[in-house]
Amino acid sequence: MYQKPKGTRDILPDVSPKWQKMESVARDLAKQFGYEEIRTPIFEDTSLFLRSVGESSDIVSKEMYTFEDKSGRSITLRPEGTAGVVRAFVEYGMFNDPLPQKMFYIGSNFRYEKPQAGRYREHAQFGAECFGVDTPWGELESIDFAMTYLKNLGINKVELHINSIGCPDCRAKYNQALKEFAEKHIDKLCGDCKRRAKVNPLRMLDCKVPECQEIYKNAPKLADYLCEDCKKHFAEVQKLLKENGINFVVDPQLVRGFDYYTKTVFEFTCLDIDGTGKSLAVGGGGRYNNLVEEIGGKPTSCVGFGMGLDRLIMLLSEQKKESVDAFLMNVGNVGIDKIYPIAHQLREQGLKVECNLNNRSFKAQFKFADKIGAKYVCILGDEDLKNGEWTVKNLATGVEKRVKEQNLAITLLNK
């Protein structure tokens, strides 16, 4: 028997209503915030991710699904959404259009990592990118968008963490200080952090090994190395968040996992997810002012976020499966050829209708209608057919009435 590949999941019909809610809330809110949908390929040239995400990041060094196609080109299944959106922004010259340009996406990403609760090797993400806003108002709107999305899903126990990782100039000075700090503790660091200390010291702060995290509590603080422009920008972000009633925690350890970020980074953590005090990071984002230029476009300031839908699905309350409005029954000598055209007409009226496709008996049809949660059964027998009428029964109340066929849709719509 075949089984799904390790680290993937099937979204079965009983769970689909939750996914439909997450996606519909995302699309409705994106419209309110002025974001339009973009859909990019599920794979890209590998070099795009090497350049944007960063060769020293765990995503590139450990987690990407990379292969050669039949022409020998290196292709990678997208591990995150931003790089593809930026590539499209550059490829189609969208930086020449009026700015800001605001786009959102919903789709699958692929990372070869250890499967765990809410984390799969194929996982879904909702993300939003805003191109052409260099002021702290860009961070405010991006964070406001993401926080409103969580609130509209009914997820209220959310803590926002923010930090500034500076621009390339001030970050270079900090990386040197961090490298010198790491050299003093090199024997106690994990193998990955020993490598990171040489190639990209900032990535050490993203390490999940508890022993390393304890050491980095005493590491130099990035805030002490920010240039005046970055300090001013971060201070303004905090001011705007306070003025707009958005609570936050400044987290000096927060760096995010992508090399393309500049200045502000942020992360959303859901608190006490199971009543035991356990928390769960469900998304994050930040500013990336250099990425468009790095992959061939004109210098363009950008800010955005991404939400892991597979993690959010764990936090959503149960969504009721949509009820079937009516089950059409054929009895006696009446065949399905007499009821299916009526089912088609009722569906065109917006009703959710099922009928007796399997030629069940009268009793079996009633049982099936009950199992699928039909509100009404509409019965067509020999006499009904002659009179152009149906017997309509309310399964909740047991009340029956005769209805002319031309009035069937009105009767069901009025419930």
N, C-alpha and C positions, 0 to 999 in steps of 0.2 A: 504494500500500500504506500502510495506517495504521501509525503508530508511537506508542509511549507518549509523553506530554507531556514536555518537557524538565524534568529535575530529579526525575523519578519513576523507579521501578524495578518490574519484575515479579519476584515471588518464585516461581521455577520449582521443579518437583518435586525436582530434585537438590539444591536449597539448603534446601528446607522442613524437613528434619530438624534443621538448626541452629536455625531459628526455633522449632520445637517444643520443643527443649531449653531455649532461653532462657526461653520462656514457662512451661514446666512447672516449671523450677527456681524461677522467680519466684513462682509460685502456691504451691508447696510451702513455700518459705521464709516467705512472707507468713503462711501459716497458723501456722507455728512461732512467729513474732513477734507473733501476735495481730491481724493486719491483715485486714480484709474487703474484698472487691472492690466498687468503684463504677464505673459506666459512665455518662458524661455525654455530652450531644449533641456532635456533631462541629462544630457552629457555635453561636455565642452572639451576644447583642447586642454590638455593637462597643464600646459604652461600658464594658462589664465589663472589657475588656482595657486601655482607655485609663486606667481608674481603678486597676487593679491592677498591670499591668506598667509603666506610666509613659509619658506622651506623649513624653518626651524620649529614651526608649530606642530603640536601633536597630530592635528588633522592631516597635515601633509606628510609628516614623517611616519605615521603609524596607521592612519585610518582611511585613506582614500582608496576607492575601488578604481584602479588604473589598469588599462589593457591596451594592446595594439590592435587596430582594426586591420582589415585585409590589405590596406595600402601601406601598412607599417607606421601609421600615425598614432601617437600616444593620445589616448582618449580617457577621460575620467568622468565617472558618474558624479553629478554635482554634490559636494559635501555640505554646501550652504548656498543661500539664495542670492546674496548681494552681488557677488562677482559676475554672475550671468546678467543681472539687471544693468550693472555698470557697463559691461561689454556691449549690450544692446544700445544703451544710451550713447556710447561712443560710435558704434558702427553706423547708426542711423542719424548721426549728427544732431542729436536732440539738444545738445548744448547751444545750438544756434536758434532754438525756439525760445519763446518768452519763458523766463524763469520766475518762480520755481516750477519745476516739473515734479509731480508727485505720483508715485506708482505703488501698487501693492500686488502681492502674489500669494497664492496658496498652492503648495505642491510638495512632492517628495524629495528628500535629501538622503544621501547614502554615506554611511560611515562604518568602517569595520572596527567596532569596539565591543566591549563585553556587554552582552544583553542584560538588562535589568529592568526593574519596574519603570515604565514610562520611557524607556530608552531602547530603541530598536535600530538595527542596521539599516533598515529603511524606515524613515520617520517623516512625518508631515510637519510642515511649518507654514505659519502665516507671517508674512513680513511686509514692511512698508518702508519705502525709501523716498527721501525728499532731496532733490538736487537744486542747488542755487541759493541756499540761505546760509550766510556766514555768521549771522548774529545768534546770540543765545536763545532767541525766540524759536529757532529751529529745534533745539533740544526740548524746550517747553512743549511745543506742539507734539513732537514725537512721543514724549513721555505721557502727555495728556491723552493722546490717541490710545496708547497701549494700556494705560490705567483704566480708561473708560471702557475699553474692550473687555478687560477682566471683570469690571463692575457689571457690565451688561450681561455677562455670562453668569452672574450671581456669585462670583468669587471675590470676597471682600477683605479677607485677612491677608493683605498683600503688603510687603515691606519693600520699599524702593531703596536700593543702594546706588550711590554715585561716587565717581572719582574723576580726577583728571590725570591722564597719562602724558600730557604735554605735547609739544610739537617735536619734530625730529631733532631740533637743535638742543632743547633742554633735556630731551630724553637721552641723548647721547652722553651727556654729563652724568645723568643718573645711572645709566647702564654701567659706566666705568666705576662709579661708587659701589654699585651692587656687585660687580665682578670682584672688586677688592674685598668686599664683605664675604662673598662666597668662598674666596680662597682661604680665609681664616677658618672656615667650617667645612672645607671640602671633604674631609674624611667621614663626616656624618651625613652628607647629602646622598640622595638616591642616585642611581646611575644616570637617569634622565636629567636631573638637575646639574650633575657634573658636566654633561654635554651642553646643556643650556648656558651654563656659566661662560662657556667659551664662545658660543655662536650668537646667543641672544639672551642676556641675563634677565631681562624683564619677564621672560616666559617662566622663570623659576617661581615667581609669585603665584602662578596659575597651577602649581603642583598640588595634587590631592593627597600626597603621602603625609600622614599626620606628623611624623617626625620632622619633615621638612617645613611644614606649616608652622610648627613650634619655633624653629630656628628663625624663620622669616619675621616673626613678631618683633624681633630686635633689629631687623634690617633697616637701612636708611629709608626715610620716607620720601616718596616722589614729590610730595608737596613742597619740600625744602629745596628742590632743584628746578621748579617751574620758573620760566622767564616771566617778566612782568606782563606781557600780553596774555599768556596762558593763565596766570593768576587772576588777572582782571576778568577774563572770559568765564572762568569757573566761578568766581564770586558772583558774577551777574546771573549765571545759571541758577545758583542757589537762591539768589534774591527773587528771581522770577517764580521759582517753585514755591517759595514761602508766600509770596503775594497772591498766588493763585490757589492756595490751600492744599498744596501737594506735599505731604510729609516725606522726609527722606533721611537716610543715614549716610554720612560721608565714610566711605570704606577705603582706607589707604591700600589695602591688599587687592582691591578689585582692578584687574587689568584686561579681562576678557581674553578669548583665545585666538584672536585674529590680529595679524600684524598691521592691517590697514588702518586701524583706529588712530585718531589724533584727538588731543584735548579730551572732551567729555566721554566717559563710558558709564553705562548704567545697567542694572540687573534687577529683575523682579523675582522676589521670593515669596511663596505662599507659606503662611505660618500655621502651625498646629494642624497639619492636614488630616491626621487620623485621631486626634484627641490625646496624643501622647507627647505633644510638643515638637514633633518632627517637622522640619521645614523642607521645601522643595523649590529649587530654582526652575522657573517655567519660561524664562525668556530674558532678553536683554538687547542692548544695542549701544549706539554711540555715534560720534562724529568721525567722518573719514574724508578729510579735506584734500588728500593727495592722490586718491585712488584713480579718479578719472584721468588725470594727467599721466599717471604711471602706466596706464594701458593705452595711451595714445590720443587722449582727448584734450580739450582745452581745460585749463585749471578751473575746477568747479567744486565749491564747497558742498558737502553732503552730510546728511544725518539720517539714521534709520534704526529700526528694531526688528527682531524676529521673535516669534512665540512658538514653542514646541507644542503642537496640538496633541501629541500622544501623551504628554504629561498633563495637559489641561483636562483631557478626557477622564482622567482619574478623579478629578475634583468636581466634575459636573454631577448634579442631581439627576436621577433617572428621568428620561424624557419618554412620555407616553407615546406608544405607537399609534399612528393616526388610524382612527376607526374606519371601517368599511361602511359606507352609507347604506348600501343595499346589496343583498344577494338575490339574484334572479333565479327562480326555480321553475323547471318545466316538469309537468306531471301528465299522466295518462298517455295519450298518443302524440302529445306535443313534443317536437324535437328541438334540439339546440338551435337549429336553423331559424326557429321562430323567435327565440329570445336573444340571440347574440346581436342582431341588428339594433334591438332596443337598448342593450348594454352599451353599444357604441354611441347611440344618440345621447344617452344619459351621461356618458363620460365627456361628450362634447359640451355638456351643460356644466361641467366642473365637478360632477359627482364621482366619488370613488365607488366603483361597482365591480362585483365579481359575479360569475355565473357558472352553471353546471357543466364545466368542460369535460369532466370525467364520467358523465352519464350516470351519476349516483342515483340510488333509489330515493323515494320521497323522504323516508326517515333519515337516511344518511345525509341528504342535503340539509335538513334541519340541524343535524349535529355539526356539520361542517360550518354552517352559517354562524353557529354559536361559538365555535372554536376560533374563527377569524374575527370575532367581535363585531359582526354586522349589526347595525341599528335596526334595519328592517329586512324582512324577506318579502319578495314580490313574486307571487305565484301565478303561473299561467297554465291553466288546464284546458280541456277540450271545450267546455261551456264558455270559459273566459274568452277563448280565442274566437268563438262564434259571436260573442257579444262585444268584442273589442274592449274588454275590461281586464283588470288584474285584481287579485286579492292581495292587499298590502297589510302585513302584520308587524306591529311594533313589538320587538322582542323583549323590550324592557317592561312594558305594561301588559302585553298580551292582547291588546286591542286590535281588532281586525276591521277593515273597511274595503268596500269595492271602489275602484278608481278607474275612470276611463283612461285608455292608453295615452291619449294626448295630454292628460293632466298628471301623468306619472311623475315627470320631472318637477313640476310645481309642488306636488304633494311632498316629495322627498326633500326638496330645497327648503320648504317651510317647516319640515320636521314636526 
